[in-house]
Amino acid sequence: MAAAPTDDSASDDSVGGQLRRLRREHRDLDDEIARLHGDRVGEELAIKRMKKRKLQLKDAIARLESSLIPDEPA
């Protein structure tokens, strides 16, 4: 009998794993945007791109969280 994987690769395929990955990326982008705000010279476009990606991640997180909530019968 094969042993279960000990890394997080199997759990990253689940909705919970996807949520963790998206939240981590969202948090990392937030940190990077804050850092770039201090280095304003020539970084405006990079900041705009990261903010757009953050919004996409926020939407993806909300959709996944919504999918975890069971539908109530009418």
C-alpha positions in Angstrom: 0.0 0.0 0.0 1.4 3.4 -1.0 1.9 6.0 1.7 0.0 9.3 1.4 2.1 12.3 0.2 3.7 14.2 3.1 3.9 17.5 1.3 1.1 20.0 0.7 0.7 19.1 -3.0 -2.3 17.0 -2.5 -4.1 19.5 -0.3 -3.3 22.3 -2.7 -5.7 20.7 -5.2 -8.6 21.1 -2.7 -10.7 24.2 -2.4 -9.0 24.9 1.0 -5.6 24.5 -0.6 -6.5 26.9 -3.4 -7.8 29.4 -0.9 -4.5 29.2 1.1 -2.5 29.7 -2.1 -4.6 32.7 -3.3 -4.6 34.3 0.1 -0.8 33.9 0.3 -0.4 35.5 -3.1 -2.8 38.3 -2.2 -0.8 39.0 1.0 2.5 38.9 -0.9 1.2 41.4 -3.4 0.0 43.7 -0.7 3.5 43.6 0.9 5.2 44.3 -2.5 2.8 47.2 -3.3 3.6 48.7 0.1 7.3 48.4 -0.6 7.0 49.9 -4.1 5.1 52.9 -2.8 8.3 53.9 -1.0 10.2 53.6 -4.4 7.8 55.8 -6.4 10.3 56.4 -9.3 9.2 54.5 -12.3 7.0 52.0 -10.4 3.6 53.3 -11.1 2.8 50.8 -13.8 4.0 47.9 -11.7 1.8 49.0 -8.8 -1.2 49.3 -11.0 -0.7 45.8 -12.4 -0.3 44.4 -8.9 -3.4 46.1 -7.6 -5.3 44.7 -10.6 -4.0 41.2 -9.8 -4.9 41.7 -6.1 -8.5 42.5 -7.1 -8.6 39.3 -9.3 -7.3 37.3 -6.4 -9.9 38.8 -4.0 -12.7 37.9 -6.5 -11.3 34.3 -6.8 -11.1 34.0 -3.0 -14.7 35.2 -2.6 -15.9 32.7 -5.3 -14.2 29.8 -3.6 -15.4 30.7 -0.2 -18.9 31.0 -1.6 -18.6 27.5 -3.1 -17.9 26.1 0.4 -21.2 27.4 1.8 -23.9 24.8 1.1 -27.1 25.9 -0.7 -30.1 26.1 1.5 -33.2 24.3 0.2 -36.1 26.6 -0.8 
